[in-house]
Amino acid sequence: MTPELAKRACIFFASAFVGSMFSGYLQAAVYEGLDGHGLRGWRWLFIMDGIITLPMALWGKLRVHIHRQFNPFTRPSGYYALPDLPTSTRVRWLTPAEKSLAITRMQKIGRALEEPLTLSGLRRVLSNWHVWVYTAYYTFFICSENIGTYMNLWLKSLDRYTVAEINVYPTAMPAITIVTTLLYGWTSDALQLRAPIVYFSLGVCFFAAVNLAVWDGVPFGLKWASYYLTG
């Protein structure tokens, strides 16, 4: 095991939830600040989403158009920004020395470098039981990880919270995700343990998911805590 693998993976994973957390604050601010100023607040939310998204879309389209003047096989801007694998990366924000360093580091820890896809290689992969077990596990994970997103609907159904509160209260979930993910990463690398930390995290999430699935008879406070624990 490398002493930084979990840290790097967890920083990458947690960064996605920073946007999710702050989007709730942004939505609350837009609704409270612009509601009734010519349009309803929820309409302003769509307009602000477009204002934020459109420049990025235009930048990507323009960049692709410019690059295709010189290279008709250029990739979209998202592919331009993503580094790919160390052996195949073509991004400009990595220097040749950095690309070489990435390959060298993989070789030092015994990681196999990228190989061309062949029929025999495909058969070898599909005959490995790990692939099927991991695929099944990851499918269940993807289906269940969004269970906390329904907290907004639950709060709205209670008819006791303002629109701003409905947008802000669920932001605690991505905040918990960020903190616990980084904590797991640093702990995992420090102790050089992987499985026990994963099992602990899954155990907490399973407890929360069961409470939300049963629902009837689950105390109000436990429902609230279970939504947060899904993070």
N, C-alpha and C positions, 0 to 999 in steps of 0.2 A: 504493500500500500504506500502511496505517496503521502507526505505530510500536508499536502495542500489540496488534494482532490476534492474533498467534501466542501471545503471553504469556497472553492471556485464554482462548484456546481450550485451551492446554496446562494451565493451572491447573484449568480445569473438567474436562478429561479425566483428569488425574492424581489429582484428589481422589477419584475412584471407587475407585482402587486402594489408597488408605489403608485403607479398610475391609477389602479383601481381604487385605492384609498382616497387619493386627492380628487378623483372625479366626483365622488359624493359631495365633497366640500364645494367644488365648483358648481355642481348642479344646485345645491342649496343656495349659494350666493346669487346665481343667475335668477333663480325663481323668485327669491325674496326681493332682489334689487330691480328686476325688470317686469315683474308681473303687473299687468294693468297699464303698462306704458305702450299703448297702441295694440298690444297683443297679450294673450294669456301667457303665463310663465312657462308652461310646457312647450308652447310654440317657440319661445325664445331659446329654450334648450336645444331644439333641433337646429335653429339658426346658428347658435354658437358652435355646435358640433360641426356644422358645415364650414364655418369660418376657420376653425382649427384644422380641419381635415383637408379642405380644398387646396391650400398652399402646398402642402406636402404632396398631394396627388399631382398638382401641376409641376412641381419641382421634379418629381420622378418622371413624368411624361416628357418634360423638356430635356432632362438629362439623357433619357433613352434616345430621343430624337437626335440630339447633338452627337451622341456616341455612334449612332448608326450611320452618320455621314462618313465615318471613318472605319467603322466595323459593323457590317450588317448583322452579325451574330451576337451583338452586345446583349447583355442580360438586363432585366428590369432593375430599377434602383434598389429594390429590396435585396436582390441577389448581389448587387454591387456592394452593399453594406455588409452583408453576411460573409464571414471569412471562409466558409467551406472547410474542408479538411486540410491539414498542414501540407499534404503532398499535392493538393490540387488548387490551393487558394490563388486567386488572381487579384485580390483587393489591393488598392493602391496605398491604403493607410498602414500596411505592413511593409517594412523594409525587407530586402533580400536576407539580411542578417537575422531578422526576427523570424522569418519563414524557416530559415535553416535551423535556428535554435529550437523551434517547435518540433521539427522532425527529429533532431538530435535527442531532445528530451523524451520523446516517445520511444526511441530506440533504447535509451538507457534503462527504462523501466520494463523493457521487454514487450512493449505493445507492437502488434503487427501493423505495418503500414498498409495503405490502401492497395487493394488488388483489383484487377479488372474482373467484371462480372462474367462468369462462365456458366455453362449448363451444369457441369459437374459441381461447381461451387454452390450453385443454387440448390441442387439436390442435397448436398451436404448440409446446408443450412436448414432446409425444410425437414430433414430427417432427425434433427436435433430436438430433443424434447424440451429443452430450455426455451426455444423460440415459441412453442405453443403455450407453455405455462405462462411465460412473460406476457404474451399477447392477450391471453385471457385475463390475467391480473390487471394489465394496463387498461383493457376495455372496461372492466368494472370500476377502476379508479376514475377514469374520465367520466363515466356515467354518474358517479357518486360525488365527485369533488364539487359539483355546482349546487349541491343541496342547500348550502347557505345563502345562495342568491335569492331564495324565496322569502327571506326575512322581510324585505320591503313590502311584499304582498301581505304578509302576516300583520305587520305593523299598521298597514293601511286598513285592513279588515277590522282592527280593534276600534277604529274611529275615535282615537284619543290623542293622536299625535299630529303635528303640523306637517306640511309637505317637506319643510326643511329638516325636521327631525327624522322623518322617514328616510331621507337621503343621507343624513349624517350618522345615525346610530349604527347602521350596518358597516360603516367604514372601520369599525373596531376589528372586524374579521380579517381583512387584509393586513391590518396593523399587527394582529396576533401572528398571522402567517409570516410576516417579515421577521419579527423578533424570534419566534421559535425556530424558523428555518436557519437563521444565522447561528442561533444557539446550538442546534443540532450539528451544523457543519463544523463549528469550532470544537465541540465536544468529541465528535467522531474522529477528527484528525488528531486531537490531543491524546485520546485513548486508543486510537487505531482500531476502532470498532465500527462496524457498519450495521449488521443485522439487528442487534438489540435496540439500537436507537430507532431504526425503521419500525420494528415491531411495537415499540412504545408509542410512536406517533400514530400508527395505524390503530392501535388499541383505543386511544383517546377518540380518534375520529369515528371508530366503530360504535363506541358508547354513545356519542352524540347522534350518530345517524339512526341508531335504534330508537332513541327517545323521540326523534322527529318522525320516524316511521310509525311508531305506536300512537303517538299524539294524544289520543283520548286517555284521560286519567293522568297524564304527565303534568305536574305542577307548572304554573305560569313561569316561575323563576327558573325552573330547570329547562323549560323550552328556550328561554332567553339565553341561558348559559350554553345550551347545546348548540344553538346557532353560532355562538362565538367560538365554541370548541371545535367546530368544523374547520376553523382556521389553523 
